[in-house]
Amino acid sequence: MNALIIRTYLLGSLLAGASVSAQQAKPPPIAIHSVNVDLPASTASFPPGIGSDVAGKCLICHSAGMVLRQPPLSQDQWKAVINKMRSAYGAPILDTEVEPLAAYFTEVTKQRASQ
């Protein structure tokens, strides 16, 4: 019986030592560097209409031209895109602004596609 107690004690000591070693191990350093990106200038602007004021918030990350060149999507598809931008990237679009913005983008991209 003493041999079993000794083995259990030794195993416990080994596991405790391994745990302390793992906690003390330092992760490898992370290399951080900056990148410069030259984006093309955009002269496009959002056409006037209900929702165009909210669309201005999209200019934080996107040019108006980039948004306006998107294929025509349904209003539900635009809502999904807008909500993805809100949840994944922190777009400052309020809950109450999603519906008008989706309606606006649905209309302006449909008009642009028909030109």
Phi, psi and omega per residue, in radians:
M1 nan -0.662 3.109
N2 -1.059 -0.640 3.138
A3 -1.102 -0.677 3.118
L4 -1.153 -0.721 3.120
I5 -1.139 -0.730 3.137
I6 -1.127 -0.784 3.129
R7 -1.067 -0.762 3.134
T8 -1.084 -0.741 3.113
Y9 -1.105 -0.779 -3.141
L10 -1.118 -0.743 3.126
L11 -1.101 -0.757 3.099
G12 -1.079 -0.720 3.119
S13 -1.117 -0.741 3.120
L14 -1.095 -0.780 -3.139
L15 -1.134 -0.717 3.115
A16 -1.111 -0.729 3.117
G17 -1.121 -0.700 3.119
A18 -1.140 -0.664 3.137
S19 -1.125 -0.759 3.117
V20 -1.119 -0.725 3.127
S21 -1.099 -0.723 3.140
A22 -1.138 -0.636 -3.141
Q23 -1.234 -0.509 -3.095
Q24 -1.510 -0.258 -3.134
A25 -1.170 2.370 -3.141
K26 -1.675 2.397 3.089
P27 -1.228 2.738 3.120
P28 -1.124 2.621 3.141
P29 -1.131 2.672 3.109
I30 -1.765 2.254 3.100
A31 -1.480 2.174 3.120
I32 -2.044 2.317 3.093
H33 -2.517 2.773 3.136
S34 -1.758 2.740 -3.126
V35 -2.309 2.382 3.042
N36 -1.785 2.334 3.129
V37 -2.229 2.219 3.070
D38 -1.689 1.987 3.117
L39 -1.677 2.533 3.128
P40 -1.147 2.532 3.102
A41 -1.220 2.533 3.129
S42 -2.110 2.305 3.100
T43 -1.834 -0.049 -3.132
A44 -1.250 2.649 3.038
S45 -2.399 2.788 3.119
F46 -1.270 2.320 3.108
P47 -1.170 2.671 3.127
P48 -1.105 2.662 3.109
G49 2.743 2.954 3.126
I50 -1.157 2.085 -3.116
G51 1.891 -0.246 -3.113
S52 -1.156 -0.517 3.101
D53 -1.162 -0.682 3.099
V54 -1.234 -0.626 3.133
A55 -1.022 -0.466 3.092
G56 -1.027 -0.469 3.099
K57 -1.164 -0.452 -3.132
C58 -1.215 -0.343 -3.123
L59 -1.222 -0.152 3.060
I60 -1.047 -0.671 -3.086
C61 -2.053 -0.443 -3.020
H62 -2.145 2.657 2.973
S63 -1.448 2.721 3.088
A64 -1.058 -0.695 3.138
G65 -1.036 -0.716 3.139
M66 -1.099 -0.771 -3.141
V67 -1.154 -0.782 -3.079
L68 -1.190 -0.366 3.116
R69 -1.494 0.007 3.110
Q70 -1.186 2.618 3.095
P71 -1.131 2.669 3.129
P72 -1.100 2.221 3.112
L73 -2.036 2.789 3.043
S74 -1.268 2.897 -3.140
Q75 -1.093 -0.680 3.104
D76 -1.131 -0.660 3.089
Q77 -1.145 -0.720 3.093
W78 -1.115 -0.687 3.099
K79 -1.050 -0.715 3.118
A80 -1.107 -0.740 3.115
V81 -1.106 -0.817 -3.126
I82 -1.075 -0.779 3.140
N83 -1.163 -0.573 3.044
K84 -1.124 -0.748 3.116
M85 -1.086 -0.638 3.126
R86 -1.207 -0.848 -3.021
S87 -1.400 -0.726 -3.070
A88 -1.451 -0.589 -3.009
Y89 -2.084 -0.042 3.081
G90 1.336 0.467 3.100
A91 -0.994 2.313 -3.047
P92 -1.418 0.881 3.133
I93 -1.704 2.194 -3.140
L94 -1.332 2.754 3.085
D95 -0.919 -0.739 -3.094
T96 -1.255 -0.221 -3.119
E97 -1.669 -0.232 -3.074
V98 -1.089 -0.870 -3.083
E99 -1.088 -0.884 3.119
P100 -1.104 -0.628 3.134
L101 -1.196 -0.729 3.103
A102 -1.097 -0.718 3.109
A103 -1.117 -0.739 3.137
Y104 -1.080 -0.884 -3.118
F105 -1.131 -0.618 3.098
T106 -1.039 -0.813 -3.092
E107 -1.220 -0.851 -3.031
V108 -1.242 -0.573 3.112
T109 -1.314 -0.537 3.078
K110 -1.179 -0.783 3.123
Q111 -1.074 -0.781 -3.109
R112 -1.108 -0.679 3.137
A113 -1.163 -0.512 -3.112
S114 -1.465 -0.095 -3.130
Q115 -1.438 nan nan
